[in-house]
Amino acid sequence: MMRFVRISVWLMLAVVPCSVSAQESGDDGRRRIDIERIEVRGQRLLKDIGVQRTRLDTVALHDNIAQSLGDVMLQNTNTFIKSYGRGSMASISVRGTAPSHTQVSWNGMPLNSPMLGMVDFSMIPAYLIDDASLYTGASSVGVASGGLGGAVILDNRPVQKQGLTLRYIQGAASYTTFDEYLRIAYGGERWSVSTRLLYSSSRNDFHYTNYSKLPELLFDGNGNLTGRKYPREVNRNGDYSDLHVLQEAYYNSRSGNRFGAAVWYVLSRRGVPKLATDYRDNSLTRSVQDESTVRAAVSWSRIAGSVKLEAKAGYAYTDMLYRYLFDVTGDGGRMVDGVHSQSYVHTAFGRFGVDYSLRDKLMITGEVSAVQHFVSSRDDALGREATDETTIGYRQARFELSATASVRYRPTERWGLASSVRWDVYGCKCTPVVPALFVDFLASRKGNVVVKASITRNYRYPTLNDLYFQPGGNPDLKAEHGLTYDGCVAFDADAANGRLRIKGEVSAFDSYIDDWILWRPTFKGFWTPLNIRRVHSYGTETNVSLGANLGKGWTMDVNGLFTMTRSENRGDKVSDNDNSRGKQLPYIPIYNSSLTVRLAWRGWSVAYKWHYYSRRYTTSSNDLTITGSVAPYYMSDISLGKQFFMRWGGLSVRFDVNNLLGEEYETVLSHPMPGRNFAVYIGISPDFKCGARRRK
């Protein structure tokens, strides 16, 4: 069905004016010409039939150089980010599933660790990503294997602006925190080259009230108890420094071929913050994690009539070292390694896909991908005297092959039908064929109301740590498998002669996951993974956004999210003392919501962000004890910025207040978070074209 999308278009000329004065172009240095409203006809894309996808726009991704991808997804998607604080691990939970149930790729390359199966979202700066999409439920089958919860697809794009561009941003924040970002890019008729550097460092030594330790009792002169005073402490061992370098190059040939290459280098050193319950002196123990990662990806695509061909390949290498050091003398005299865990991961991948479209009625797609992992992991804490028998670790390789095919068909203007199948091979085993069915229906032209539904059966095979970790690995583990149902109503409408636009989705999901892998302690003193759980996850998700042109240069954007997720253990008891059946899984909030409001006027902008998490249980039995749950909390952030447009280029200034209300909260038990803190950012963007014209 042809959709009628009303668009009000303003042409912005001379964003950084050279020959037009500020008085002629307005206070913001821009010249604006209003043209009449036009009506553009578009069609619902065949590839989006029945798909539930949340796309993060560039405004959200490039809102702040200090934000990681986890920070952006926390505020802009219906997901839960379990974060230990900035500079510490951040893992994702989609629809009540585990972090390993969400598959993540960058420019086609899988980012999930073959050892742990998960991705640390704190290690992905949002400023290095140009396009990010979250696929949930059955929608993930078409883009990734093993996404029992969903899939996150990350991509980079060529620069759109012609000529040489430069952007530099310097940030300074509380707790001796500094962020620096530099991008130098060149865009030509066929070539596009970009270099991005991002460096972040912080002592991260914020103060907090420690409610996990015993308080000091306060008495009056008569010996009567008058109150309690909890100790004020500083976050210990939370310092970090991260360096990211991203080099990109793109080329479009005259014959219609498109080539791309990207190399991403990461160098990181992070202290592991100590628990609030740790009474030991800070100089006696220290935990630190060092990581060095290189990812390289190349791509080729070609469109010939109704056929699109695409190929991608790449290689990734990660060297990660975790050390736990302690003082053997007790007086700070000599530190030795209690843990010296070294891991080397090599991953090579290749992918080839083809799309065939027959006008607006039919699309057939197919894709084959192959991944080869080589992993070496061992704990060398015993030093040079360690042998293969005494060293904890393993060395393994695994080949993974995945093939998928899909058919999307629109029999009438209102109806859309789609089907996908996927088949995976891992090592010497394979999963059954994974089917997915989709349907959508245009219920109303007015408001573009579309009803979507889907169903899929999915599988996720065990990680290398699950199978081979020593001691405790279980080579007899079965693949986790699940059945997911989705339903969604989406709408997109405008009013007030095109000055007001509202769009959103309301969805419901119901998922059953069997043979859930859970690590449990053994009587031998170590932990081992077992297929013991059956999890039932169900709930609703709501996402509504509003954009308004208020006139006289004023614009406003509002985005609201609300999620209700029940993720319950339905498995059999593993012992007489097991009280986890029917209870919410640990660290999965039942309710979470967020609200973002942005207001802009003539280069000025103000943004307010609010989000809420309900209580999260830390035990599978959902005990309401001091250590059995993490209290709910509300969080408010606000920022104020101004862009200056001058003859030589652009200048931007921004001031942030995080945790505006000074909330005392934890996202993970015994890991306090910082109170009210501040940051300021200054950015410059020279306009080289203006300089060249002035010289002429």
C-alpha positions in Angstrom: 0.0 0.0 0.0 1.3 3.4 -0.9 1.9 5.5 2.2 1.4 9.2 2.1 4.0 10.9 4.2 3.7 14.6 4.6 7.0 16.4 4.8 7.7 20.0 5.5 11.1 20.9 4.0 13.3 23.8 4.8 16.4 24.4 2.8 19.3 25.5 5.1 21.8 27.4 3.0 25.3 28.5 4.2 25.4 26.7 7.4 28.8 28.3 8.1 28.4 31.5 6.1 31.2 33.0 4.2 29.7 35.9 2.3 26.4 36.4 4.2 26.6 38.3 7.4 24.9 37.2 10.7 22.4 40.1 10.4 21.4 39.0 6.9 21.1 35.3 7.8 19.7 35.5 11.4 21.1 35.3 14.9 22.2 31.7 14.5 24.3 32.4 11.5 22.1 30.4 9.2 20.2 31.5 6.1 16.8 29.8 5.7 14.4 29.8 2.8 10.9 28.3 3.4 9.3 26.5 0.5 5.8 25.2 0.2 4.9 21.8 1.7 5.2 19.0 -0.6 3.7 15.5 -0.5 6.0 12.5 -1.1 4.7 9.0 -1.8 6.7 6.1 -0.3 6.1 2.4 0.1 6.5 0.1 3.1 9.8 -1.7 2.4 9.5 -5.4 1.6 12.5 -6.2 3.8 10.6 -4.7 6.9 7.6 -7.0 6.6 6.7 -8.0 10.2 10.1 -6.9 11.5 10.3 -5.3 14.9 13.3 -3.0 14.7 14.5 0.0 16.8 16.9 2.2 15.0 19.1 4.6 16.9 19.5 7.8 14.9 22.7 9.8 14.6 21.4 12.4 17.1 21.2 9.7 19.8 24.5 8.0 18.9 26.5 11.2 18.6 24.9 13.0 21.5 28.0 12.9 23.7 31.6 11.7 23.2 31.6 10.3 26.7 28.7 7.9 26.1 29.2 4.2 25.3 26.7 2.3 23.2 25.3 0.9 26.5 24.5 4.4 27.7 22.7 5.1 24.4 20.7 1.9 24.5 19.8 2.4 28.1 18.0 5.7 27.2 16.7 4.9 23.7 15.6 1.2 23.6 13.5 -1.2 25.6 16.5 -3.0 27.0 18.1 -3.4 30.4 21.8 -2.5 30.7 23.5 -4.0 33.7 26.3 -1.6 34.3 29.0 -1.5 37.0 29.6 2.2 36.3 31.5 4.1 33.7 34.8 2.5 32.7 33.4 -0.9 33.9 31.5 -3.7 32.3 28.0 -3.1 30.8 26.0 -6.1 29.6 22.6 -6.2 27.9 19.4 -8.0 28.5 16.7 -8.0 25.9 13.2 -9.2 26.9 14.5 -10.8 30.1 17.2 -13.0 28.5 20.9 -13.4 29.3 23.6 -11.2 27.8 24.8 -14.1 25.7 21.3 -14.3 24.1 21.8 -11.0 22.2 24.0 -11.2 19.2 26.1 -8.1 18.2 27.9 -7.4 14.9 30.0 -4.5 13.6 30.1 -4.1 9.8 29.1 -7.7 9.5 31.7 -9.0 12.0 30.4 -10.9 15.0 31.5 -9.1 18.3 30.3 -11.7 20.8 33.1 -13.3 22.7 33.5 -17.0 21.7 34.6 -17.6 25.3 31.8 -15.8 27.2 29.2 -15.4 24.5 28.5 -11.8 25.4 29.6 -8.2 24.5 30.8 -5.5 26.9 28.9 -2.5 25.7 31.1 -0.1 27.7 33.9 -0.9 25.2 31.9 0.4 22.2 32.0 4.2 22.1 28.7 5.4 20.5 30.6 8.2 18.7 32.4 5.6 16.5 29.1 4.1 15.3 27.1 5.7 12.5 24.1 3.3 12.3 22.7 1.0 15.1 19.6 -1.2 15.1 18.1 -3.5 17.6 16.1 -6.4 16.3 14.0 -8.3 18.8 12.4 -11.7 18.9 11.8 -13.4 15.6 13.2 -10.4 13.7 16.8 -11.4 14.7 16.7 -14.6 12.8 17.2 -12.8 9.5 20.3 -11.0 10.7 22.1 -13.2 13.2 22.3 -16.7 14.7 21.5 -17.5 18.3 19.6 -14.3 19.1 17.1 -15.7 21.6 16.6 -12.2 22.9 17.5 -10.2 19.9 20.4 -8.8 17.8 22.2 -5.5 17.6 23.6 -4.5 14.2 26.3 -1.8 14.1 27.6 -0.2 10.9 29.8 2.7 9.7 29.0 4.9 6.8 31.0 7.1 4.4 31.1 10.8 5.1 28.4 12.7 3.3 30.0 16.1 3.1 32.3 16.8 0.2 35.8 18.0 0.8 38.0 18.1 3.9 36.3 18.2 7.3 37.7 18.2 10.8 36.0 18.0 14.2 37.7 18.1 17.6 35.9 17.9 21.0 37.6 18.2 24.4 35.7 17.2 27.5 36.5 17.6 31.2 34.3 16.2 34.0 34.2 15.4 37.7 36.6 12.9 39.2 39.5 14.0 37.0 37.8 12.7 33.9 38.9 13.8 30.4 37.5 12.8 27.0 39.0 13.8 23.6 37.6 13.1 20.2 39.2 13.9 16.8 37.8 13.2 13.3 39.5 14.0 10.1 37.6 13.1 6.9 37.7 13.7 3.2 34.7 13.1 0.9 35.1 13.1 -2.9 33.0 12.1 -5.8 34.1 8.5 -5.5 36.5 8.3 -2.6 35.7 8.8 1.1 38.4 8.5 3.9 37.9 9.0 7.6 40.1 8.8 10.7 38.6 8.9 14.2 40.4 8.9 17.5 38.8 8.8 21.0 40.6 8.8 24.3 39.0 8.7 27.7 40.6 8.6 31.1 39.5 9.0 34.7 40.5 8.5 38.3 36.8 7.7 38.9 37.3 8.4 42.6 33.9 9.6 43.5 32.7 9.7 47.1 29.6 7.8 48.4 27.8 6.9 51.6 28.5 3.2 52.2 25.3 1.6 53.4 26.8 -1.9 53.1 29.0 -1.5 56.1 28.1 -1.2 59.8 27.1 2.3 60.8 28.6 4.3 63.7 26.0 4.6 66.5 25.4 8.1 67.8 24.5 8.8 71.4 23.6 11.9 73.3 25.1 13.0 76.6 22.9 10.7 78.6 23.9 7.6 76.6 20.7 7.5 74.6 20.9 6.3 71.0 20.1 9.3 68.7 21.0 8.0 65.3 23.3 6.2 62.9 26.1 7.5 60.7 27.2 5.4 57.7 30.8 5.9 56.6 31.7 8.1 53.6 34.1 6.3 51.3 35.7 6.8 48.0 35.4 4.5 45.0 38.5 2.4 45.0 40.4 0.9 42.1 38.0 2.3 39.5 40.5 4.3 37.3 40.5 3.6 33.6 42.0 4.8 30.3 40.6 3.8 26.9 42.0 4.6 23.4 40.0 3.9 20.2 41.2 4.5 16.7 38.9 3.9 13.7 40.2 4.1 10.1 37.8 3.9 7.2 38.0 4.1 3.4 35.2 3.8 0.8 35.2 3.8 -3.0 32.4 3.8 -5.5 33.5 2.7 -9.0 32.0 3.9 -12.2 30.7 0.4 -13.0 28.5 0.3 -9.9 30.8 -1.5 -7.4 31.1 -0.3 -3.9 34.1 -1.1 -1.7 34.7 -0.4 1.9 37.3 -1.1 4.6 37.4 -0.3 8.3 40.1 -1.0 11.0 39.2 -0.5 14.7 42.0 -0.5 17.3 41.4 -0.6 21.0 43.9 -0.2 23.8 42.4 -0.3 27.3 43.5 -0.5 30.9 40.8 -0.6 33.6 40.8 -1.1 37.3 38.1 -3.4 38.7 36.2 -1.3 41.4 36.2 -2.9 44.8 33.0 -3.9 46.5 31.5 -1.7 49.1 31.7 -4.6 51.4 35.5 -4.9 51.1 37.1 -4.0 54.4 40.7 -4.6 53.2 43.2 -1.8 52.9 43.3 -0.4 49.3 47.1 -0.9 49.1 46.9 -4.6 49.9 45.0 -5.8 46.8 44.3 -4.6 43.2 42.5 -6.0 40.2 43.2 -4.7 36.7 42.2 -5.7 33.2 44.3 -4.9 30.1 42.9 -5.3 26.6 44.3 -4.8 23.2 42.0 -5.5 20.2 42.3 -5.1 16.5 39.3 -5.6 14.2 39.5 -5.3 10.4 36.6 -5.6 8.0 36.3 -5.2 4.2 33.1 -5.1 2.1 31.9 -5.2 -1.5 28.5 -4.7 -2.9 26.9 -4.3 -6.4 23.4 -3.6 -7.6 22.6 -4.9 -11.1 18.9 -4.3 -11.9 16.8 -6.3 -9.5 19.8 -8.2 -8.0 22.0 -7.0 -5.2 25.2 -8.8 -4.3 27.2 -8.3 -1.1 30.3 -9.8 0.4 32.1 -9.1 3.6 35.2 -10.5 5.3 37.4 -9.7 8.3 39.7 -10.6 11.1 39.8 -9.8 14.8 42.5 -10.3 17.4 42.1 -9.8 21.1 44.8 -10.0 23.8 43.1 -9.7 27.3 44.9 -10.0 30.6 43.2 -10.0 34.0 45.4 -9.7 37.1 44.5 -9.9 40.8 47.4 -8.8 42.9 47.8 -9.0 46.6 50.5 -8.1 49.1 52.1 -11.1 50.6 53.9 -9.1 53.4 50.8 -7.3 54.6 52.6 -3.9 54.7 52.6 -3.0 51.0 56.0 -4.4 50.5 55.6 -6.9 47.7 52.6 -7.6 45.4 52.2 -11.0 43.7 49.7 -12.4 41.2 46.9 -14.3 42.8 45.3 -14.5 39.3 47.1 -13.9 36.0 44.5 -14.9 33.4 45.7 -14.4 29.9 43.4 -14.9 26.9 44.2 -14.7 23.1 41.3 -14.8 20.6 41.7 -14.9 16.9 38.5 -14.7 14.7 38.2 -14.8 10.9 34.9 -14.4 9.2 33.4 -14.3 5.7 29.9 -13.6 4.5 28.2 -13.6 1.1 24.6 -12.5 0.4 22.2 -12.0 -2.5 18.9 -10.1 -2.7 16.4 -10.4 -5.6 13.5 -8.1 -5.9 10.5 -8.3 -8.3 9.0 -4.9 -8.5 7.0 -4.2 -5.3 5.7 -7.7 -4.8 8.4 -10.2 -4.0 11.9 -10.2 -2.4 14.1 -13.3 -2.1 17.3 -13.2 -0.1 20.0 -15.7 0.8 23.2 -15.5 2.9 26.0 -17.8 4.0 28.5 -16.8 6.6 31.5 -18.7 8.1 33.5 -17.9 11.3 36.6 -19.5 12.6 37.7 -19.0 16.2 41.0 -19.8 17.8 41.1 -19.4 21.6 43.9 -19.8 24.1 43.2 -19.1 27.7 45.2 -19.9 30.8 45.9 -18.7 34.3 49.7 -18.3 34.8 49.5 -17.3 38.5 51.7 -20.3 39.4 54.5 -18.7 37.4 57.1 -20.5 35.3 56.7 -23.7 37.3 53.1 -24.2 36.0 52.5 -27.2 33.8 49.5 -28.2 31.6 48.2 -30.2 34.6 48.4 -27.4 37.1 47.4 -24.5 34.8 43.7 -23.4 34.7 42.7 -22.8 31.1 42.2 -24.4 27.7 43.2 -24.1 24.0 40.4 -24.7 21.4 39.3 -23.9 17.9 35.8 -23.9 16.6 34.3 -23.4 13.1 30.9 -22.0 12.8 28.8 -22.0 9.6 25.4 -20.3 9.2 23.0 -20.2 6.2 19.8 -18.3 5.9 17.1 -17.7 3.3 14.0 -15.6 3.3 11.0 -14.8 1.1 9.0 -11.6 1.5 5.7 -11.2 -0.5 3.1 -8.6 -0.7 0.0 -10.1 -2.3 -2.1 -7.0 -1.9 -1.5 -3.4 -1.1 -2.4 -3.9 2.6 -1.0 -7.3 3.4 2.6 -8.5 3.7 3.9 -12.0 4.3 7.4 -13.2 5.0 9.3 -16.4 6.0 12.9 -17.1 7.0 14.9 -20.2 7.7 18.3 -20.5 9.3 20.6 -23.4 9.8 23.8 -23.4 11.9 26.8 -25.7 12.2 29.2 -25.3 15.2 32.1 -27.7 15.5 31.0 -31.2 14.7 27.3 -30.4 15.6 24.5 -28.6 14.0 21.2 -27.1 15.1 17.8 -28.0 13.6 16.5 -25.7 10.9 15.3 -22.4 12.5 12.0 -21.2 10.9 10.4 -17.7 11.4 7.1 -16.5 10.0 6.0 -12.8 9.7 2.8 -11.0 8.7 1.8 -7.4 8.7 -1.4 -5.5 7.8 -2.0 -1.9 7.1 -5.0 -1.4 9.3 -5.5 2.3 8.5 -4.1 4.7 6.0 -4.8 7.6 8.4 -2.0 7.5 10.8 -0.2 4.6 8.9 -1.4 2.1 11.5 0.4 -1.3 10.8 -0.3 -4.5 12.7 2.6 -7.0 12.9 2.9 -10.5 14.1 5.7 -13.1 14.1 6.7 -16.5 15.5 10.0 -18.3 15.5 11.9 -21.2 17.0 15.5 -20.4 17.8 18.7 -22.0 19.1 21.9 -20.9 20.7 24.9 -23.2 21.1 27.2 -23.2 24.2 30.3 -21.0 24.4 33.8 -22.3 24.6 34.0 -21.5 28.3 30.8 -23.5 28.8 32.3 -26.5 27.1 36.0 -26.4 27.9 36.8 -24.2 30.8 39.1 -25.9 33.3 38.1 -26.8 35.9 34.3 -27.0 35.3 33.6 -27.1 31.6 30.9 -29.4 30.4 31.3 -30.8 26.9 27.9 -32.6 27.1 25.9 -29.4 27.2 23.0 -29.1 24.8 22.1 -26.0 22.8 19.6 -23.7 24.3 16.4 -23.4 22.3 13.3 -21.3 22.5 9.9 -20.5 21.0 8.9 -16.8 20.6 5.7 -15.1 19.7 5.5 -11.4 18.9 2.7 -8.9 18.2 3.0 -5.2 17.5 1.0 -2.2 16.5 3.0 0.7 14.9 1.8 4.1 13.9 3.2 7.2 12.2 1.1 10.3 11.8 1.4 14.1 11.5 -0.9 17.0 12.3 -1.0 20.8 12.5 -0.2 21.2 8.8 3.0 19.0 9.1 4.4 20.8 12.2 3.6 17.9 14.5 4.6 14.3 14.0 4.0 11.4 16.3 5.0 7.8 15.9 5.5 4.8 18.0 5.0 1.1 18.6 3.2 -1.0 21.2 4.2 -4.6 21.3 3.7 -7.8 23.3 5.9 -10.9 23.4 5.8 -14.4 24.8 8.9 -16.5 24.9 9.9 -20.0 26.2 13.5 -21.0 26.5 14.5 -24.6 27.3 17.8 -26.0 28.4 18.9 -22.6 29.7 22.6 -22.9 30.7 23.4 -22.0 34.3 26.7 -22.2 36.1 26.3 -23.8 39.6 28.7 -24.7 42.4 29.8 -28.4 42.9 30.9 -30.2 46.0 34.4 -30.2 44.5 34.7 -26.5 45.1 34.4 -25.2 41.5 31.5 -24.2 39.3 30.1 -26.0 36.3 27.4 -25.2 33.6 24.3 -27.4 33.4 21.1 -27.4 31.2 18.7 -27.0 34.1 16.4 -24.2 33.5 13.2 -23.5 31.6 12.5 -19.8 31.4 9.2 -18.2 30.5 9.6 -14.6 29.5 6.7 -12.4 28.5 5.7 -8.7 28.6 5.0 -5.5 26.8 7.1 -2.8 25.2 6.0 0.8 24.3 7.9 3.4 22.4 6.4 6.7 21.5 8.2 9.8 20.0 6.9 13.2 19.2 8.5 15.9 17.0 7.2 19.4 16.9 8.0 22.6 15.0 6.9 25.2 17.4 7.6 28.2 15.1 10.0 31.1 15.3 12.9 28.7 15.2 11.8 26.6 18.1 11.7 22.8 17.8 11.0 20.0 20.3 11.5 16.3 20.4 10.1 13.9 23.0 10.8 10.2 23.3 9.2 7.9 25.9 9.8 4.2 26.6 8.0 1.8 28.9 8.7 -1.9 29.4 7.2 -4.6 31.5 9.1 -7.9 31.5 8.4 -11.0 33.5 11.2 -13.5 33.1 10.5 -16.5 35.4 12.2 -19.8 36.1 9.8 -22.6 35.2 12.3 -25.4 35.6 12.3 -28.3 38.0 13.9 -28.0 41.5 17.5 -29.0 41.6 17.4 -29.6 45.3 15.0 -29.5 48.3 16.2 -26.0 49.1 15.6 -24.6 45.6 13.0 -21.9 45.9 13.6 -20.4 42.5 10.7 -21.9 40.6 8.2 -19.2 39.5 10.5 -16.4 40.5 11.9 -13.5 38.5 15.5 -14.1 37.2 18.2 -12.2 39.0 19.0 -8.7 37.8 16.0 -8.5 35.4 13.7 -5.5 36.4 10.0 -6.1 35.9 9.5 -2.4 35.0 11.8 0.1 33.4 11.0 3.4 31.6 12.7 6.4 30.2 11.9 9.9 28.9 14.0 12.2 26.8 13.0 15.8 26.0 15.0 18.0 23.7 14.3 21.7 23.0 16.2 23.7 20.4 16.2 27.4 19.3 18.7 29.2 17.1 21.8 27.2 18.0 20.7 26.8 21.7 19.7 23.3 22.9 18.6 21.9 26.2 18.0 18.2 26.9 16.5 16.4 29.9 16.8 12.6 30.3 15.0 10.6 32.9 14.8 6.8 33.5 13.5 4.4 36.1 14.3 0.8 37.0 12.2 -1.2 39.4 13.6 -3.6 42.0 16.1 -6.2 40.8 16.6 -9.4 42.7 20.1 -10.7 43.2 19.1 -14.2 44.1 17.1 -16.8 42.2 14.7 -17.2 45.2 13.9 -13.4 45.2 14.6 -13.0 48.9 13.7 -9.6 50.2 16.8 -9.3 52.4 19.5 -6.6 52.5 21.6 -8.4 50.0 18.7 -10.1 48.1 17.8 -7.2 46.0 18.9 -3.9 44.5 16.5 -1.0 45.3 14.6 0.8 42.5 15.8 4.2 41.5 15.1 7.2 39.3 17.8 9.1 37.4 17.7 12.6 35.9 20.3 14.2 33.7 20.3 17.6 32.0 22.4 19.3 29.4 22.7 22.8 27.9 24.5 23.6 24.7 25.1 26.3 22.2 26.4 26.2 18.7 28.2 29.3 17.2 28.5 29.7 13.5 31.3 31.9 12.4 33.2 32.8 9.2 36.0 30.4 10.0 33.9 27.5 11.1 31.8 26.3 14.0 32.2 26.3 17.7 30.1 24.3 20.2 29.9 24.5 24.0 28.0 22.0 26.2 27.5 21.7 29.9 26.1 18.5 31.5 24.8 17.8 35.0 24.5 14.0 35.6 22.4 12.6 38.4 20.8 16.0 38.7 18.9 15.2 42.0 21.9 13.5 43.7 20.3 10.0 43.8 22.1 7.4 45.9 21.7 4.2 44.0 23.3 1.0 42.8 22.8 -0.9 39.6 24.7 -3.9 40.8 24.8 -5.1 44.5 27.7 -3.5 46.5 28.7 -1.3 43.5 27.7 2.3 44.4 27.3 4.8 41.6 28.4 8.5 41.6 26.2 11.3 42.9 25.7 14.6 41.2 28.5 15.3 38.8 29.4 17.7 36.0 31.0 17.8 32.6 31.8 20.5 30.0 32.6 19.9 26.3 34.0 22.3 23.7 34.1 21.4 20.1 35.5 23.1 17.0 34.8 22.4 13.3 36.8 24.5 10.9 35.3 25.2 7.4 38.1 24.7 4.9 35.9 25.7 2.0 35.3 29.1 3.4 39.1 29.6 3.9 39.8 28.6 0.4 37.2 31.0 -1.0 38.5 33.9 1.1 42.1 33.3 -0.2 40.7 33.5 -3.8 
